[in-house]
Amino acid sequence: MRRLRQITQDASGLTVAEVIVAVGIIMIGLVSLIAVAPLATSQVGQSKLKTTAVFLAQQRLEQVKNSPWAAPATDCLGVSIGNAAPVTGTWVNCLGAAPPGLVTFPDDAYNTITFVNSANAVVASYPQHRRVVRITGCDVAPGCGIPVDPSLASLRQVTVTVFFLPMTGVGTVGAAEDSVQLTTLVAQRQ
């Protein structure tokens, strides 16, 4: 009992050195947390942009799949600046009025992708995204990634690429584009 009383009476608290070490350890943890916060925020923004790009690509892919079958496939190839995609058919580069019943998919530039409701009011806008559709017949070169075969005239490859400008760690828009690409094969309905 006497020993226990002596131990409790000799407790003198923390020394200055111990307090400085404890504060230093806490500061290292806080500085690390503060340094990581902007990076985490930019990654959340990047994920939002990429998810939106996938949504926009899927939405356009469904529009293409549900459009009437036209011969030849028309997607306004060559409209994009610097695009070397081949242009086929008699209606070239989407100049003039489209032939009757033909559904076209011109390239969407930045600040042009919007969604409207049934009252024609804009309900969503996607200024940081641009969208490109490419439709390739599997029966002509370059084909669909499989050997070109004339018997594949009722099969087309549809590729939708959505480009976006990612955010940097400091919250500004980056200079280099990132992209999401969806590709599918579409067969002519009988």
C-alpha atoms as an extended CHARMM CRD file, in Angstrom:
* protein
*
       190  EXT
         1         1  MET       CA              0.0000000000        0.0000000000        0.0000000000  PROA      1               0.0000000000
         2         2  ARG       CA              2.8100000000        2.3270000000        0.8560000000  PROA      2               0.0000000000
         3         3  ARG       CA              4.4650000000        1.5830000000       -2.5070000000  PROA      3               0.0000000000
         4         4  LEU       CA              1.2650000000        2.4650000000       -4.4140000000  PROA      4               0.0000000000
         5         5  ARG       CA              0.9350000000        5.7630000000       -2.5460000000  PROA      5               0.0000000000
         6         6  GLN       CA              4.5320000000        6.6080000000       -3.3440000000  PROA      6               0.0000000000
         7         7  ILE       CA              4.0320000000        5.9470000000       -7.0800000000  PROA      7               0.0000000000
         8         8  THR       CA              0.9300000000        8.1200000000       -7.2720000000  PROA      8               0.0000000000
         9         9  GLN       CA              2.5850000000       10.9700000000       -5.3740000000  PROA      9               0.0000000000
        10        10  ASP       CA              5.6280000000       10.9150000000       -7.7050000000  PROA      10              0.0000000000
        11        11  ALA       CA              3.5820000000       11.3520000000      -10.9050000000  PROA      11              0.0000000000
        12        12  SER       CA              4.7970000000       14.6940000000      -12.2560000000  PROA      12              0.0000000000
        13        13  GLY       CA              2.9360000000       14.8490000000      -15.6570000000  PROA      13              0.0000000000
        14        14  LEU       CA              4.3290000000       15.2810000000      -19.1440000000  PROA      14              0.0000000000
        15        15  THR       CA              7.6400000000       16.8850000000      -19.8950000000  PROA      15              0.0000000000
        16        16  VAL       CA              8.0180000000       19.6440000000      -22.4780000000  PROA      16              0.0000000000
        17        17  ALA       CA              9.8730000000       17.2450000000      -24.7880000000  PROA      17              0.0000000000
        18        18  GLU       CA              7.0090000000       14.7540000000      -24.7070000000  PROA      18              0.0000000000
        19        19  VAL       CA              4.4830000000       17.4830000000      -25.5190000000  PROA      19              0.0000000000
        20        20  ILE       CA              6.6100000000       18.7220000000      -28.4600000000  PROA      20              0.0000000000
        21        21  VAL       CA              6.9220000000       15.1850000000      -29.8740000000  PROA      21              0.0000000000
        22        22  ALA       CA              3.1640000000       14.6000000000      -29.5500000000  PROA      22              0.0000000000
        23        23  VAL       CA              2.3240000000       17.9190000000      -31.2510000000  PROA      23              0.0000000000
        24        24  GLY       CA              4.8520000000       17.1270000000      -34.0220000000  PROA      24              0.0000000000
        25        25  ILE       CA              3.2320000000       13.7570000000      -34.7120000000  PROA      25              0.0000000000
        26        26  ILE       CA             -0.2270000000       15.3230000000      -34.8240000000  PROA      26              0.0000000000
        27        27  MET       CA              1.0010000000       18.0830000000      -37.1800000000  PROA      27              0.0000000000
        28        28  ILE       CA              2.5370000000       15.5400000000      -39.5810000000  PROA      28              0.0000000000
        29        29  GLY       CA             -0.8110000000       13.7550000000      -39.7570000000  PROA      29              0.0000000000
        30        30  LEU       CA             -2.7680000000       16.9750000000      -40.3220000000  PROA      30              0.0000000000
        31        31  VAL       CA             -0.3890000000       18.2570000000      -43.0190000000  PROA      31              0.0000000000
        32        32  SER       CA             -0.6320000000       14.9130000000      -44.8280000000  PROA      32              0.0000000000
        33        33  LEU       CA             -4.4130000000       15.0530000000      -44.6790000000  PROA      33              0.0000000000
        34        34  ILE       CA             -4.4880000000       18.6290000000      -45.9870000000  PROA      34              0.0000000000
        35        35  ALA       CA             -2.1210000000       17.7130000000      -48.8370000000  PROA      35              0.0000000000
        36        36  VAL       CA             -4.2970000000       14.7880000000      -49.9580000000  PROA      36              0.0000000000
        37        37  ALA       CA             -7.6410000000       16.6530000000      -49.8890000000  PROA      37              0.0000000000
        38        38  PRO       CA             -7.2550000000       18.4900000000      -53.2630000000  PROA      38              0.0000000000
        39        39  LEU       CA             -6.1700000000       15.2730000000      -54.9720000000  PROA      39              0.0000000000
        40        40  ALA       CA             -9.1690000000       13.4060000000      -53.5860000000  PROA      40              0.0000000000
        41        41  THR       CA            -11.4920000000       16.2110000000      -54.6660000000  PROA      41              0.0000000000
        42        42  SER       CA            -10.1040000000       16.2100000000      -58.2140000000  PROA      42              0.0000000000
        43        43  GLN       CA            -10.5140000000       12.4320000000      -58.4270000000  PROA      43              0.0000000000
        44        44  VAL       CA            -14.1690000000       12.7590000000      -57.4290000000  PROA      44              0.0000000000
        45        45  GLY       CA            -14.6150000000       15.3640000000      -60.1750000000  PROA      45              0.0000000000
        46        46  GLN       CA            -12.7860000000       13.1220000000      -62.6560000000  PROA      46              0.0000000000
        47        47  SER       CA            -15.0820000000       10.2200000000      -61.7650000000  PROA      47              0.0000000000
        48        48  LYS       CA            -18.1420000000       12.4200000000      -62.3060000000  PROA      48              0.0000000000
        49        49  LEU       CA            -16.9040000000       13.4850000000      -65.7610000000  PROA      49              0.0000000000
        50        50  LYS       CA            -16.0890000000        9.9140000000      -66.7680000000  PROA      50              0.0000000000
        51        51  THR       CA            -19.4490000000        8.5960000000      -65.5420000000  PROA      51              0.0000000000
        52        52  THR       CA            -21.2140000000       11.3490000000      -67.4900000000  PROA      52              0.0000000000
        53        53  ALA       CA            -19.1690000000       10.4420000000      -70.5850000000  PROA      53              0.0000000000
        54        54  VAL       CA            -20.2350000000        6.7980000000      -70.3080000000  PROA      54              0.0000000000
        55        55  PHE       CA            -23.8780000000        7.8990000000      -69.9410000000  PROA      55              0.0000000000
        56        56  LEU       CA            -23.6480000000       10.1670000000      -73.0110000000  PROA      56              0.0000000000
        57        57  ALA       CA            -21.9830000000        7.4330000000      -75.0760000000  PROA      57              0.0000000000
        58        58  GLN       CA            -24.5760000000        4.8360000000      -74.0520000000  PROA      58              0.0000000000
        59        59  GLN       CA            -27.4100000000        7.2630000000      -74.8030000000  PROA      59              0.0000000000
        60        60  ARG       CA            -26.1310000000        7.9480000000      -78.3390000000  PROA      60              0.0000000000
        61        61  LEU       CA            -25.3890000000        4.2550000000      -78.9180000000  PROA      61              0.0000000000
        62        62  GLU       CA            -29.0280000000        3.4540000000      -78.1390000000  PROA      62              0.0000000000
        63        63  GLN       CA            -30.1910000000        6.1930000000      -80.5260000000  PROA      63              0.0000000000
        64        64  VAL       CA            -28.0600000000        4.7250000000      -83.3210000000  PROA      64              0.0000000000
        65        65  LYS       CA            -29.2480000000        1.1820000000      -82.6270000000  PROA      65              0.0000000000
        66        66  ASN       CA            -32.8960000000        2.2960000000      -82.7500000000  PROA      66              0.0000000000
        67        67  SER       CA            -32.5960000000        4.4020000000      -85.9140000000  PROA      67              0.0000000000
        68        68  PRO       CA            -33.7960000000        3.2010000000      -89.3280000000  PROA      68              0.0000000000
        69        69  TRP       CA            -31.3140000000        1.1940000000      -91.4190000000  PROA      69              0.0000000000
        70        70  ALA       CA            -29.9490000000        3.3240000000      -94.2600000000  PROA      70              0.0000000000
        71        71  ALA       CA            -27.8020000000        2.3190000000      -97.1930000000  PROA      71              0.0000000000
        72        72  PRO       CA            -25.0210000000        3.3230000000      -97.0770000000  PROA      72              0.0000000000
        73        73  ALA       CA            -24.4530000000        3.9190000000      -93.3860000000  PROA      73              0.0000000000
        74        74  THR       CA            -24.4960000000        7.6670000000      -92.8010000000  PROA      74              0.0000000000
        75        75  ASP       CA            -22.9340000000        9.2440000000      -89.7520000000  PROA      75              0.0000000000
        76        76  CYS       CA            -21.5940000000       12.4810000000      -91.2230000000  PROA      76              0.0000000000
        77        77  LEU       CA            -18.0640000000       11.1420000000      -91.4100000000  PROA      77              0.0000000000
        78        78  GLY       CA            -15.4070000000       13.7250000000      -91.9610000000  PROA      78              0.0000000000
        79        79  VAL       CA            -17.1500000000       16.5280000000      -90.0620000000  PROA      79              0.0000000000
        80        80  SER       CA            -14.6370000000       16.3860000000      -87.2060000000  PROA      80              0.0000000000
        81        81  ILE       CA            -11.5400000000       18.5060000000      -87.6150000000  PROA      81              0.0000000000
        82        82  GLY       CA             -8.6110000000       16.2910000000      -88.5160000000  PROA      82              0.0000000000
        83        83  ASN       CA            -10.7360000000       13.1700000000      -88.8580000000  PROA      83              0.0000000000
        84        84  ALA       CA             -9.4040000000       10.8910000000      -91.5860000000  PROA      84              0.0000000000
        85        85  ALA       CA            -12.3840000000        8.5260000000      -91.5460000000  PROA      85              0.0000000000
        86        86  PRO       CA            -13.5150000000        7.4140000000      -95.0060000000  PROA      86              0.0000000000
        87        87  VAL       CA            -16.5700000000        9.0440000000      -96.5430000000  PROA      87              0.0000000000
        88        88  THR       CA            -18.8330000000        6.8040000000      -98.6250000000  PROA      88              0.0000000000
        89        89  GLY       CA            -22.0920000000        7.2650000000     -100.4520000000  PROA      89              0.0000000000
        90        90  THR       CA            -23.5340000000       10.0790000000     -102.5290000000  PROA      90              0.0000000000
        91        91  TRP       CA            -24.4050000000       12.3830000000      -99.6310000000  PROA      91              0.0000000000
        92        92  VAL       CA            -20.9180000000       13.4780000000      -98.5340000000  PROA      92              0.0000000000
        93        93  ASN       CA            -19.9510000000       15.3170000000      -95.3360000000  PROA      93              0.0000000000
        94        94  CYS       CA            -23.5880000000       16.0570000000      -94.4210000000  PROA      94              0.0000000000
        95        95  LEU       CA            -23.7130000000       19.0370000000      -96.8020000000  PROA      95              0.0000000000
        96        96  GLY       CA            -27.1790000000       20.1300000000      -97.8190000000  PROA      96              0.0000000000
        97        97  ALA       CA            -30.4020000000       18.4510000000      -96.8040000000  PROA      97              0.0000000000
        98        98  ALA       CA            -30.3110000000       14.8060000000      -95.8110000000  PROA      98              0.0000000000
        99        99  PRO       CA            -32.1940000000       12.3400000000      -97.9920000000  PROA      99              0.0000000000
       100       100  PRO       CA            -35.7650000000       11.6900000000      -96.7320000000  PROA      100             0.0000000000
       101       101  GLY       CA            -36.0080000000        9.2370000000      -93.8490000000  PROA      101             0.0000000000
       102       102  LEU       CA            -32.2660000000        9.2910000000      -93.1690000000  PROA      102             0.0000000000
       103       103  VAL       CA            -31.2010000000        9.7160000000      -89.5520000000  PROA      103             0.0000000000
       104       104  THR       CA            -27.7790000000       11.3280000000      -89.1620000000  PROA      104             0.0000000000
       105       105  PHE       CA            -25.4620000000       11.5830000000      -86.2110000000  PROA      105             0.0000000000
       106       106  PRO       CA            -23.2900000000       14.6780000000      -86.6100000000  PROA      106             0.0000000000
       107       107  ASP       CA            -20.4490000000       15.2760000000      -84.1960000000  PROA      107             0.0000000000
       108       108  ASP       CA            -21.3750000000       17.1700000000      -81.0210000000  PROA      108             0.0000000000
       109       109  ALA       CA            -18.8460000000       19.8760000000      -80.0960000000  PROA      109             0.0000000000
       110       110  TYR       CA            -18.1220000000       21.1930000000      -76.6060000000  PROA      110             0.0000000000
       111       111  ASN       CA            -21.0070000000       23.2660000000      -75.1860000000  PROA      111             0.0000000000
       112       112  THR       CA            -23.5580000000       21.6910000000      -77.5590000000  PROA      112             0.0000000000
       113       113  ILE       CA            -24.7840000000       18.5430000000      -75.7780000000  PROA      113             0.0000000000
       114       114  THR       CA            -28.0820000000       19.2230000000      -74.0050000000  PROA      114             0.0000000000
       115       115  PHE       CA            -31.1740000000       17.2740000000      -73.0220000000  PROA      115             0.0000000000
       116       116  VAL       CA            -34.6550000000       18.7180000000      -73.3140000000  PROA      116             0.0000000000
       117       117  ASN       CA            -37.8680000000       17.5630000000      -71.7110000000  PROA      117             0.0000000000
       118       118  SER       CA            -41.2390000000       17.1080000000      -73.4250000000  PROA      118             0.0000000000
       119       119  ALA       CA            -41.8750000000       20.8740000000      -73.1850000000  PROA      119             0.0000000000
       120       120  ASN       CA            -38.6110000000       21.5520000000      -75.0780000000  PROA      120             0.0000000000
       121       121  ALA       CA            -36.9920000000       23.0630000000      -71.9920000000  PROA      121             0.0000000000
       122       122  VAL       CA            -33.3030000000       22.3150000000      -71.4590000000  PROA      122             0.0000000000
       123       123  VAL       CA            -33.0230000000       20.1560000000      -68.3500000000  PROA      123             0.0000000000
       124       124  ALA       CA            -29.3400000000       19.2310000000      -68.5690000000  PROA      124             0.0000000000
       125       125  SER       CA            -26.2630000000       20.6170000000      -70.2850000000  PROA      125             0.0000000000
       126       126  TYR       CA            -22.8350000000       19.0240000000      -70.6620000000  PROA      126             0.0000000000
       127       127  PRO       CA            -20.3760000000       21.7820000000      -71.6570000000  PROA      127             0.0000000000
       128       128  GLN       CA            -17.2500000000       19.7750000000      -70.8430000000  PROA      128             0.0000000000
       129       129  HSD       CA            -18.0830000000       16.9090000000      -73.2270000000  PROA      129             0.0000000000
       130       130  ARG       CA            -18.0290000000       16.3930000000      -76.9810000000  PROA      130             0.0000000000
       131       131  ARG       CA            -19.2940000000       13.3060000000      -78.8070000000  PROA      131             0.0000000000
       132       132  VAL       CA            -18.3470000000       11.5450000000      -82.0570000000  PROA      132             0.0000000000
       133       133  VAL       CA            -20.2220000000        8.6810000000      -83.7580000000  PROA      133             0.0000000000
       134       134  ARG       CA            -18.6040000000        6.4350000000      -86.3610000000  PROA      134             0.0000000000
       135       135  ILE       CA            -20.5610000000        3.7600000000      -88.2370000000  PROA      135             0.0000000000
       136       136  THR       CA            -18.5400000000        1.2830000000      -90.2930000000  PROA      136             0.0000000000
       137       137  GLY       CA            -19.9510000000       -1.3610000000      -92.6060000000  PROA      137             0.0000000000
       138       138  CYS       CA            -18.4600000000       -4.8000000000      -91.9550000000  PROA      138             0.0000000000
       139       139  ASP       CA            -18.5760000000       -5.6000000000      -95.6720000000  PROA      139             0.0000000000
       140       140  VAL       CA            -16.1350000000       -2.8420000000      -96.7490000000  PROA      140             0.0000000000
       141       141  ALA       CA            -12.6370000000       -1.8360000000      -95.6180000000  PROA      141             0.0000000000
       142       142  PRO       CA            -11.6090000000       -1.0920000000      -92.9210000000  PROA      142             0.0000000000
       143       143  GLY       CA            -14.3140000000       -3.4550000000      -91.6590000000  PROA      143             0.0000000000
       144       144  CYS       CA            -15.3280000000       -4.1950000000      -88.1030000000  PROA      144             0.0000000000
       145       145  GLY       CA            -12.1630000000       -5.7210000000      -86.7250000000  PROA      145             0.0000000000
       146       146  ILE       CA            -12.9750000000       -8.9910000000      -88.4610000000  PROA      146             0.0000000000
       147       147  PRO       CA            -12.0390000000      -10.0090000000      -92.0150000000  PROA      147             0.0000000000
       148       148  VAL       CA            -13.9790000000       -7.9530000000      -94.5780000000  PROA      148             0.0000000000
       149       149  ASP       CA            -16.6490000000      -10.0990000000      -96.2010000000  PROA      149             0.0000000000
       150       150  PRO       CA            -19.3550000000       -8.9870000000      -98.6910000000  PROA      150             0.0000000000
       151       151  SER       CA            -21.8220000000      -11.3280000000      -96.9850000000  PROA      151             0.0000000000
       152       152  LEU       CA            -21.6520000000       -9.0630000000      -93.9080000000  PROA      152             0.0000000000
       153       153  ALA       CA            -23.5880000000       -6.2510000000      -95.6230000000  PROA      153             0.0000000000
       154       154  SER       CA            -26.2600000000       -6.4450000000      -92.9290000000  PROA      154             0.0000000000
       155       155  LEU       CA            -23.7600000000       -5.8980000000      -90.0940000000  PROA      155             0.0000000000
       156       156  ARG       CA            -22.2600000000       -2.5950000000      -88.9420000000  PROA      156             0.0000000000
       157       157  GLN       CA            -19.9220000000       -1.5310000000      -86.2080000000  PROA      157             0.0000000000
       158       158  VAL       CA            -21.0260000000        1.5300000000      -84.2570000000  PROA      158             0.0000000000
       159       159  THR       CA            -18.4090000000        3.3680000000      -82.2170000000  PROA      159             0.0000000000
       160       160  VAL       CA            -19.3310000000        6.2780000000      -79.9690000000  PROA      160             0.0000000000
       161       161  THR       CA            -16.4780000000        8.2500000000      -78.4340000000  PROA      161             0.0000000000
       162       162  VAL       CA            -17.1160000000       10.9270000000      -75.8250000000  PROA      162             0.0000000000
       163       163  PHE       CA            -14.2460000000       13.2840000000      -75.0760000000  PROA      163             0.0000000000
       164       164  PHE       CA            -14.0470000000       15.4570000000      -71.9790000000  PROA      164             0.0000000000
       165       165  LEU       CA            -11.6660000000       17.9100000000      -70.3400000000  PROA      165             0.0000000000
       166       166  PRO       CA            -10.5880000000       16.4970000000      -66.9640000000  PROA      166             0.0000000000
       167       167  MET       CA            -10.1000000000       18.6040000000      -63.8580000000  PROA      167             0.0000000000
       168       168  THR       CA             -6.6460000000       19.2050000000      -62.3900000000  PROA      168             0.0000000000
       169       169  GLY       CA             -5.7120000000       18.8710000000      -58.7220000000  PROA      169             0.0000000000
       170       170  VAL       CA             -6.1950000000       22.6090000000      -58.2010000000  PROA      170             0.0000000000
       171       171  GLY       CA             -9.7220000000       22.6650000000      -59.6220000000  PROA      171             0.0000000000
       172       172  THR       CA             -9.0330000000       24.0120000000      -63.1040000000  PROA      172             0.0000000000
       173       173  VAL       CA             -9.8560000000       22.3560000000      -66.4150000000  PROA      173             0.0000000000
       174       174  GLY       CA             -6.9540000000       20.3940000000      -67.8640000000  PROA      174             0.0000000000
       175       175  ALA       CA             -5.5960000000       20.9690000000      -71.3580000000  PROA      175             0.0000000000
       176       176  ALA       CA             -5.4490000000       17.3340000000      -72.5190000000  PROA      176             0.0000000000
       177       177  GLU       CA             -8.6550000000       15.5220000000      -73.4360000000  PROA      177             0.0000000000
       178       178  ASP       CA             -9.6430000000       12.2010000000      -71.9350000000  PROA      178             0.0000000000
       179       179  SER       CA            -12.1870000000        9.9200000000      -73.5770000000  PROA      179             0.0000000000
       180       180  VAL       CA            -14.5860000000        7.0290000000      -73.1890000000  PROA      180             0.0000000000
       181       181  GLN       CA            -15.3670000000        4.7840000000      -76.1520000000  PROA      181             0.0000000000
       182       182  LEU       CA            -18.2160000000        2.2970000000      -76.5760000000  PROA      182             0.0000000000
       183       183  THR       CA            -18.3990000000       -0.0310000000      -79.5800000000  PROA      183             0.0000000000
       184       184  THR       CA            -21.0650000000       -2.5120000000      -80.6230000000  PROA      184             0.0000000000
       185       185  LEU       CA            -22.1610000000       -4.4470000000      -83.6760000000  PROA      185             0.0000000000
       186       186  VAL       CA            -25.6250000000       -3.7710000000      -85.0760000000  PROA      186             0.0000000000
       187       187  ALA       CA            -27.4100000000       -6.1590000000      -87.4340000000  PROA      187             0.0000000000
       188       188  GLN       CA            -30.1240000000       -5.1310000000      -89.8680000000  PROA      188             0.0000000000
       189       189  ARG       CA            -33.5830000000       -6.0130000000      -88.5980000000  PROA      189             0.0000000000
       190       190  GLN       CA            -35.5810000000       -8.2280000000      -90.9340000000  PROA      190             0.0000000000
